[in-house]
Amino acid sequence: MLRKVLTATLLLVIAGSAVAHQIKSAFTQVLFNPRTQNIEVMHRFYIHDAEHAMAEIFKKQHDIIGEPSSQQAFAEYVTERFFMESEGEVLPLTLVGHEIDGKFFWVYQETAQVDNLEGLAIRHNALREIWPQQVNTINIEGKGELKTLTFDKNIELLKVSF
């Protein structure tokens, strides 16, 4: 009996690990930093998703962990699909860098804060053309109360007011 229970438990663990990362999601933090007077953007992606996306985009396997050129290419891919606008003008985001942190790949961007900013319109399409089920969540901090935007399904543009 114990053997059957252990076998069933092992099968559940194996099945669970096989689907453990089936949800396609990414997280972004937009921080209005009062110390630097910049808007800092920090994107967090699962390395697994980044590597699969690179294979889809470039039609060859990539090693995000071991290949600095793959890291740079994925960071550039992300920056080409994330936009913030103020009053119809795209804010000029600069790619600051990227890093690996455990199972995550981070991409960093920044731009100067805009005087008298009343709101933003944001597009975050990274990985969404590859996987329709991709959900990109953005937390906006440092400009009043925390605000959260969620890009899923057919959502292309979301706006936030301050």
Backbone bond lengths (Angstrom), bond angles and torsions (degrees), N, CA, C in turn:
res aa  C-N    CA-C-N  psi(-1)  N-CA   C-N-CA  omega(-1)  CA-C   N-CA-C  phi
1 M - - - 1.455 - - 1.532 110.49 -
2 L 1.326 116.21 -46.05 1.459 120.52 -179.94 1.524 110.63 -60.02
3 R 1.335 115.69 -38.24 1.469 119.81 179.29 1.525 110.93 -63.03
4 K 1.343 118.04 -40.55 1.458 121.69 178.26 1.521 110.95 -64.04
5 V 1.328 116.71 -41.46 1.465 120.91 178.99 1.521 110.15 -64.79
6 L 1.340 117.22 -44.45 1.465 120.53 178.87 1.522 111.45 -64.30
7 T 1.327 117.33 -40.64 1.456 121.31 177.94 1.525 110.61 -63.33
8 A 1.320 116.56 -44.99 1.466 120.38 178.84 1.523 110.75 -63.25
9 T 1.332 116.75 -41.41 1.466 120.81 178.80 1.521 110.47 -63.60
10 L 1.327 116.60 -44.14 1.464 120.55 178.71 1.524 111.14 -60.95
11 L 1.319 117.36 -42.70 1.462 120.64 177.92 1.521 111.65 -61.94
12 L 1.328 116.88 -39.62 1.468 120.18 177.53 1.524 111.20 -65.45
13 V 1.322 117.03 -40.40 1.469 120.41 178.71 1.523 110.25 -64.34
14 I 1.336 116.55 -45.20 1.468 120.27 179.36 1.523 110.39 -63.01
15 A 1.320 117.15 -45.53 1.467 120.61 179.39 1.521 110.27 -63.66
16 G 1.321 116.65 -40.54 1.465 120.34 179.94 1.508 112.17 -65.11
17 S 1.331 116.86 -39.67 1.464 118.76 179.90 1.520 110.90 -71.21
18 A 1.314 117.24 -28.37 1.465 120.21 179.27 1.523 111.06 -69.67
19 V 1.319 117.42 -28.82 1.455 120.67 -179.59 1.520 112.26 -112.49
20 A 1.331 116.61 8.65 1.460 120.30 -174.78 1.517 112.26 -58.20
21 H 1.312 117.62 -33.23 1.463 119.02 -179.35 1.527 110.88 -119.20
22 Q 1.293 115.48 54.01 1.462 119.77 177.43 1.522 111.51 -86.51
23 I 1.320 117.35 -23.94 1.464 120.30 179.92 1.519 107.83 -75.68
24 K 1.308 116.83 123.62 1.459 122.02 179.00 1.521 107.56 -91.12
25 S 1.336 115.48 111.73 1.461 118.63 -177.42 1.522 110.04 -149.53
26 A 1.315 114.23 154.96 1.457 122.38 174.44 1.525 107.44 -141.35
27 F 1.309 115.24 156.37 1.460 121.07 -178.63 1.518 109.00 -126.54
28 T 1.325 115.84 137.54 1.463 121.37 177.54 1.521 108.81 -130.18
29 Q 1.322 115.69 138.35 1.458 121.50 173.35 1.518 107.81 -113.97
30 V 1.343 115.70 127.34 1.457 122.01 173.09 1.521 105.32 -108.09
31 L 1.323 116.37 116.15 1.461 121.55 -174.75 1.521 110.35 -117.75
32 F 1.323 115.72 123.51 1.464 121.28 172.15 1.528 105.41 -86.19
33 N 1.334 115.63 101.89 1.455 121.16 -173.98 1.533 109.72 -89.65
34 P 1.338 117.38 111.79 1.465 119.44 -178.32 1.531 112.96 -68.78
35 R 1.324 117.55 -25.66 1.458 121.14 -178.94 1.520 111.44 -70.72
36 T 1.353 117.45 -44.39 1.463 121.00 -176.87 1.529 112.61 -94.88
37 Q 1.340 116.50 -13.96 1.461 122.64 -174.42 1.525 111.64 62.07
38 N 1.328 115.88 26.24 1.461 121.62 176.73 1.521 109.96 -111.18
39 I 1.312 114.59 159.51 1.454 121.63 166.83 1.521 104.38 -97.56
40 E 1.324 116.39 116.58 1.450 122.04 -177.79 1.528 108.94 -103.30
41 V 1.316 116.29 131.43 1.461 122.12 -177.62 1.526 107.92 -118.45
42 M 1.334 115.37 125.26 1.461 121.81 -178.23 1.523 108.50 -125.45
43 H 1.336 116.27 112.89 1.459 122.52 -179.50 1.532 108.70 -100.77
44 R 1.333 116.54 134.10 1.465 120.88 177.51 1.528 110.01 -120.83
45 F 1.328 115.65 122.10 1.457 122.68 179.23 1.521 108.96 -123.09
46 Y 1.319 116.41 149.92 1.456 119.62 170.56 1.531 107.98 -69.53
47 I 1.324 116.53 135.15 1.464 120.69 177.85 1.526 110.24 -57.58
48 H 1.311 116.06 -40.82 1.470 121.39 178.58 1.532 110.65 -54.65
49 D 1.331 116.96 -46.45 1.464 121.11 179.53 1.525 111.06 -66.49
50 A 1.322 116.44 -41.00 1.463 120.25 -179.86 1.532 110.97 -60.58
51 E 1.334 116.12 -44.36 1.459 119.30 -179.80 1.527 111.46 -66.03
52 H 1.320 117.15 -41.73 1.466 119.78 178.49 1.528 110.68 -65.43
53 A 1.322 116.50 -39.00 1.465 120.17 178.10 1.523 110.57 -63.43
54 M 1.323 117.26 -42.70 1.464 120.63 179.38 1.532 110.46 -61.64
55 A 1.327 116.45 -38.54 1.462 119.53 177.91 1.522 110.84 -64.63
56 E 1.323 117.22 -38.76 1.467 121.55 178.73 1.533 111.06 -68.70
57 I 1.323 116.18 -44.52 1.471 121.25 -175.47 1.527 111.34 -69.97
58 F 1.322 116.26 -48.07 1.458 121.20 -172.42 1.526 113.69 -101.85
59 K 1.332 116.52 0.50 1.469 122.39 176.87 1.522 112.71 58.43
60 K 1.335 116.61 32.69 1.460 121.59 172.05 1.524 108.46 -155.97
61 Q 1.325 116.12 157.25 1.461 121.04 -178.82 1.522 110.37 -70.84
62 H 1.341 114.92 146.14 1.462 121.07 176.99 1.513 109.13 -130.87
63 D 1.310 115.79 148.08 1.458 122.81 177.69 1.522 107.61 -112.10
64 I 1.328 115.71 93.58 1.469 120.28 -177.56 1.528 110.17 -60.70
65 I 1.320 117.46 -38.73 1.466 120.27 -177.37 1.525 111.29 -68.73
66 G 1.320 117.32 -43.16 1.460 120.52 -171.92 1.514 117.05 -98.51
67 E 1.325 117.78 -9.51 1.465 119.69 -175.70 1.535 110.94 -118.91
68 P 1.326 118.10 104.56 1.465 120.32 177.21 1.535 112.70 -55.95
69 S 1.337 117.40 -32.60 1.471 118.97 179.65 1.532 110.70 -68.01
70 S 1.326 118.15 -33.99 1.470 121.06 175.74 1.519 110.76 -68.81
71 Q 1.325 116.41 -38.57 1.462 120.61 177.31 1.533 110.31 -60.75
72 Q 1.314 115.92 -46.98 1.465 120.64 -179.94 1.523 111.01 -63.99
73 A 1.328 116.61 -42.92 1.469 120.30 -179.64 1.526 111.09 -62.65
74 F 1.341 117.71 -41.36 1.464 119.88 179.03 1.521 110.38 -68.38
75 A 1.322 117.62 -40.28 1.480 120.65 178.06 1.525 109.93 -60.29
76 E 1.318 117.57 -43.16 1.462 120.89 178.76 1.524 111.00 -66.14
77 Y 1.321 117.12 -38.89 1.466 121.46 176.17 1.535 109.80 -56.80
78 V 1.328 116.73 -46.55 1.468 120.98 -179.23 1.527 110.69 -62.53
79 T 1.329 117.19 -45.04 1.466 120.00 -176.85 1.527 112.09 -65.98
80 E 1.325 116.78 -25.24 1.467 120.26 177.87 1.527 112.42 -78.05
81 R 1.328 117.30 -8.10 1.463 120.98 -176.43 1.528 113.59 -121.53
82 F 1.319 116.52 9.93 1.467 121.11 178.19 1.525 108.78 -124.86
83 F 1.336 115.65 123.27 1.464 121.12 -178.43 1.520 110.12 -135.15
84 M 1.316 115.18 142.36 1.464 121.46 170.88 1.516 107.23 -123.90
85 E 1.329 115.59 134.41 1.461 121.15 -179.68 1.517 109.54 -123.40
86 S 1.325 115.15 145.71 1.453 122.66 173.14 1.522 107.37 -128.08
87 E 1.310 115.68 120.19 1.468 122.13 -179.46 1.534 111.65 51.56
88 G 1.325 116.40 42.02 1.462 121.75 176.51 1.515 114.92 83.52
89 E 1.314 118.39 -5.08 1.466 122.16 179.99 1.531 109.96 -102.21
90 V 1.333 116.75 127.14 1.458 120.93 177.74 1.531 108.70 -70.54
91 L 1.324 116.44 129.44 1.460 120.39 177.30 1.529 108.84 -76.53
92 P 1.330 117.70 132.82 1.470 121.07 -176.26 1.529 111.85 -77.30
93 L 1.316 116.57 93.25 1.462 120.98 179.83 1.522 110.45 -81.50
94 T 1.316 115.90 136.52 1.458 122.77 177.84 1.519 108.75 -105.92
95 L 1.322 117.42 134.37 1.452 121.35 173.40 1.527 107.83 -73.87
96 V 1.327 115.60 115.36 1.463 121.06 -177.58 1.521 111.18 -89.57
97 G 1.334 116.59 -34.71 1.458 119.80 -179.55 1.513 111.81 166.09
98 H 1.323 114.04 -169.84 1.454 121.12 179.79 1.509 107.94 -156.64
99 E 1.345 116.65 160.74 1.460 120.37 177.56 1.516 110.63 -159.73
100 I 1.313 114.34 161.39 1.456 122.25 174.82 1.514 107.48 -101.61
101 D 1.335 115.56 134.31 1.455 121.71 178.12 1.521 107.33 -138.24
102 G 1.337 115.94 94.98 1.461 120.32 -177.53 1.513 110.82 64.53
103 K 1.337 116.81 -122.40 1.468 120.70 -178.99 1.525 112.48 -91.01
104 F 1.337 116.06 9.32 1.463 120.47 -176.85 1.520 112.12 -114.07
105 F 1.326 114.02 150.84 1.463 122.34 172.00 1.518 106.80 -116.88
106 W 1.320 116.33 123.63 1.462 122.42 -178.31 1.514 110.50 -105.08
107 V 1.332 116.00 140.77 1.462 123.13 174.95 1.524 106.53 -124.12
108 Y 1.355 116.86 131.53 1.457 121.98 -175.60 1.522 111.14 -116.65
109 Q 1.327 115.54 132.72 1.464 122.37 176.04 1.526 108.11 -132.71
110 E 1.337 115.35 162.82 1.462 118.78 173.98 1.522 110.44 -157.12
111 T 1.318 113.74 161.38 1.463 122.18 174.19 1.520 107.30 -153.37
112 A 1.312 116.77 160.83 1.467 120.74 177.27 1.524 109.58 -69.97
113 Q 1.331 115.65 146.32 1.458 119.66 176.36 1.530 109.41 -68.48
114 V 1.322 114.30 148.39 1.460 122.01 -179.54 1.528 108.33 -96.50
115 D 1.324 116.55 133.79 1.465 120.25 177.32 1.526 110.34 -64.53
116 N 1.319 115.79 141.95 1.468 122.60 175.57 1.523 113.15 55.44
117 L 1.318 116.28 36.58 1.464 121.43 -179.37 1.533 109.40 -68.20
118 E 1.318 115.77 122.15 1.459 120.77 -179.28 1.516 112.69 -103.03
119 G 1.333 117.49 -14.01 1.457 120.46 179.79 1.507 111.68 178.18
120 L 1.314 114.72 173.75 1.456 121.92 178.05 1.519 109.48 -136.92
121 A 1.308 115.01 148.06 1.458 122.08 166.52 1.526 104.79 -110.67
122 I 1.329 117.01 130.90 1.462 120.82 -173.60 1.526 110.34 -127.44
123 R 1.333 114.46 139.48 1.466 122.81 171.18 1.528 106.57 -119.44
124 H 1.329 115.30 133.49 1.469 119.52 177.25 1.522 107.40 -140.29
125 N 1.327 115.47 90.24 1.456 121.19 -174.11 1.520 114.17 -104.80
126 A 1.323 118.38 9.10 1.457 119.77 -179.57 1.524 110.92 -58.41
127 L 1.294 116.00 128.38 1.466 127.46 179.01 1.524 114.19 71.76
128 R 1.309 118.31 -7.09 1.460 120.43 -175.32 1.523 112.73 -75.59
129 E 1.337 118.04 -24.20 1.462 119.19 175.94 1.531 110.37 -79.57
130 I 1.314 117.17 -17.79 1.459 121.93 178.88 1.529 110.53 -87.28
131 W 1.330 115.66 -46.94 1.462 121.50 -178.05 1.526 109.70 -124.89
132 P 1.307 118.52 109.66 1.468 121.26 179.85 1.530 113.11 -59.20
133 Q 1.331 117.73 -24.78 1.462 120.62 -179.33 1.534 112.79 -84.91
134 Q 1.336 117.79 -0.09 1.460 122.22 179.88 1.527 110.18 -60.18
135 V 1.337 116.15 133.00 1.461 122.79 176.74 1.522 107.84 -119.34
136 N 1.329 116.53 122.55 1.459 122.35 177.27 1.523 107.93 -111.49
137 T 1.324 115.92 119.45 1.460 121.93 -178.41 1.521 108.89 -108.81
138 I 1.328 115.79 137.38 1.465 121.83 -179.98 1.519 109.21 -123.78
139 N 1.325 116.76 128.58 1.456 121.93 169.19 1.517 107.82 -104.06
140 I 1.330 116.48 132.41 1.458 122.05 178.95 1.518 107.21 -112.42
141 E 1.342 115.56 121.17 1.457 121.28 -174.67 1.517 111.09 -128.26
142 G 1.331 114.92 153.15 1.453 120.93 174.02 1.517 114.17 92.88
143 K 1.307 116.83 6.97 1.468 121.29 179.65 1.538 106.19 -136.81
144 G 1.325 115.32 70.53 1.462 119.38 -175.52 1.515 110.51 83.74
145 E 1.320 115.31 -151.16 1.459 120.41 -179.52 1.525 110.97 -66.89
146 L 1.343 114.64 151.53 1.456 120.82 174.88 1.522 109.42 -57.68
147 K 1.320 115.99 133.76 1.463 121.35 177.46 1.523 107.97 -123.07
148 T 1.320 116.59 142.26 1.458 121.97 -179.68 1.517 109.78 -124.55
149 L 1.317 115.81 131.89 1.462 123.19 175.43 1.520 108.13 -117.79
150 T 1.322 116.68 140.62 1.458 120.97 179.35 1.518 109.92 -126.73
151 F 1.325 114.92 120.36 1.461 121.99 177.03 1.521 108.05 -98.51
152 D 1.304 115.63 109.76 1.456 121.03 175.29 1.518 108.76 -145.80
153 K 1.306 115.29 173.15 1.470 122.57 -177.62 1.520 110.39 49.66
154 N 1.325 118.65 -122.12 1.473 121.79 -176.23 1.520 113.70 -101.89
155 I 1.308 117.82 14.57 1.468 120.90 -177.76 1.527 109.65 -71.40
156 E 1.322 116.19 122.23 1.473 121.12 -179.49 1.524 112.98 -108.26
157 L 1.344 116.68 -30.02 1.455 121.01 -174.59 1.529 108.50 -141.17
158 L 1.336 115.47 132.65 1.460 120.71 175.04 1.515 108.56 -128.81
159 K 1.336 114.85 148.57 1.459 120.32 -178.61 1.509 110.12 -120.28
160 V 1.319 114.27 149.49 1.447 121.52 177.35 1.530 108.07 -135.87
161 S 1.326 116.40 140.12 1.463 121.24 178.55 1.527 109.26 -112.36
162 F 1.326 114.76 150.53 1.468 120.13 178.34 1.511 110.84 -115.56
